[in-house]
Amino acid sequence: MSLDDLYREVILDHYRNPRRRGALEHPDAHADGQNPLCGDEISLDLAFDGDRIADVRLQGRGCSISQASASMMAEAVAGRTLAEVEALMRRFKAMMDIESGDPGIDASRPGAALGDLEALQGVRRFPVRIKCADLPWATLAQALESRGAGSA
Amino acid sequence: MSDLSRLRADFPLLQQEMNGRPLVYLDSAATTQKPTAVLDAMDAYYRRYNANVHRGAYTLAQEATELYEGARAKVAAFVGAASPREIVFTRGTTSAINTVAFGWGMYHLRPGDRILLTDLEHHANVVPWQLLCRHTGAHLDYLPLTPDYRVDLERLADRLDERVKVVGISGMSNVLGTIPPVARVAAAARAVGAITVVDAAQMAPHLPVDVAALGVDFLACSAHKMLGPTGIGALWGRLELLEAMEPAEGGGEMIRDVGRDESTWAPAPHRFEAGTPPIAEAVGFGAAVDYLSAVGMDEVRRHEADLTGYALERLSEVPGLVVYGPPEVEHRGGAVSFTLADIHPHDLATILDQQGIAIRAGHHCAQPLHRLLGVPATARASFYLYNTRREVDALLPALAEARRLFGVA
């Protein structure tokens, strides 16, 4: 595993030019994620239209892996229904070996299953960095839970 | 340049490769590698002397007790204590500082009193005092740093008055490497009736320590940062203060007499060592200070000052690299924290690891300090007596590789 496979161009692009930066004035759901050991931070706002994520905004700081993963995730979940987002989360966690399952990635069709996020596959070979890639996803799960709790 | 490279053969772990390269271990501020002498002493203890201390009437228990108390005497001599009774074995620096906060602070601080720390401090010399403030109604205050990362003595006078009861100060910063003028701060503290507590987690491994010359009241250190095992450290305290302190933990070994409702305590230091102590670890700690004393702490300091100066010089060649800490070697030790362009320290640590170089990335348990520096994290290379100039040189191509991967011009 070479470092060039870890630090793919698309990852550095999302790190340097993060998509969907900012905060929503009236978010329907919000969560703050932190990795207290390394200080990575993610602040996530969601707006819903029914069960569809109408808007996503992110703030945060941290390493290239956590911030690129956050930016890619924001693009991937915007406009998706909750069911689609949950399927995406399962695929991502399967790709990172965080959970068992089939990420459904087809090597002959790069990006078909998870879009830019597939570039994070290289992180699997650097076990101490998997938690960096997962931080935004754990924050998303937290935000979805908080919305569930709020509307219940 | 002093040459301690002959010592490398004493450290079995340093002989290995990591990711296909010779291991370059530059994280001794986090924990140090162990010489064979320490490993052998602990092994011999378990193979030949293992018995519980201070209770058995048989010869083996007597021998174990002599080894344990012998280690205490070695640590006492190493820091210049007046007597081995001034050394309390603790789990490490953190528990040593907590022992002072809860054994002394709880009984001497009142609402409105102040505890003065510095902006350098590790969480181990911040959070115990925050807990103490919560219990007593005392307040925390911080002595600021100068623009070149030294403790600002000019601000001492307006921070220090009769309300200050405790001054907590690092003997050497684990982030900036700064070596504060502890003796001058302690003298000023004494003049207003405050005690001085030194976090010597980085000082004791890297600088000669003489508690009498420093004029301080308590000093805490950890064995694992000075070639010894994890799980043990020492609290040195002036005997009259220790004798007047309450134990933070109760149990076996620390009592004089136990009644159904009340008990009386053993004298210091055993009063603060409830339960069966870490005996093998104490033996290892003793072997570690023997090893350091044989090398000579002046020699250790000379070697590290040379390496640090060399590292600062080499790192200044790297475009976009910023070092946080005093530029002059006489004011600093061998913890060198830096950032490189917009490459996050974790990414740097991963890239260097692939070259066999172990450095630390993060806030190094000093979040308030990193907020002052205005960065969430730094990368840190830290040196010890077994490191070499060639290992410093190894940083350069690895940092160049990081710049290539991130496309830093």
Chai-1 contact restraints between the chains, C-beta under 6 A:
chainA,res_idxA,chainB,res_idxB,connection_type,confidence,min_distance_angstrom,max_distance_angstrom,comment,restraint_id
A,L3,B,I351,contact,1.0,0.0,6.0,A-B,restraint_1
A,L3,B,Q354,contact,1.0,0.0,6.0,A-B,restraint_2
A,L3,B,L405,contact,1.0,0.0,6.0,A-B,restraint_3
A,Y7,B,L405,contact,1.0,0.0,6.0,A-B,restraint_4
A,C38,B,H346,contact,1.0,0.0,6.0,A-B,restraint_5
A,C38,B,G362,contact,1.0,0.0,6.0,A-B,restraint_6
A,G39,B,H363,contact,1.0,0.0,6.0,A-B,restraint_7
A,G39,B,P376,contact,1.0,0.0,6.0,A-B,restraint_8
A,G39,B,A377,contact,1.0,0.0,6.0,A-B,restraint_9
A,R61,B,P376,contact,1.0,0.0,6.0,A-B,restraint_10
A,C63,B,H344,contact,1.0,0.0,6.0,A-B,restraint_11
A,C63,B,H346,contact,1.0,0.0,6.0,A-B,restraint_12
A,C63,B,D347,contact,1.0,0.0,6.0,A-B,restraint_13
A,S64,B,H344,contact,1.0,0.0,6.0,A-B,restraint_14
A,S64,B,D347,contact,1.0,0.0,6.0,A-B,restraint_15
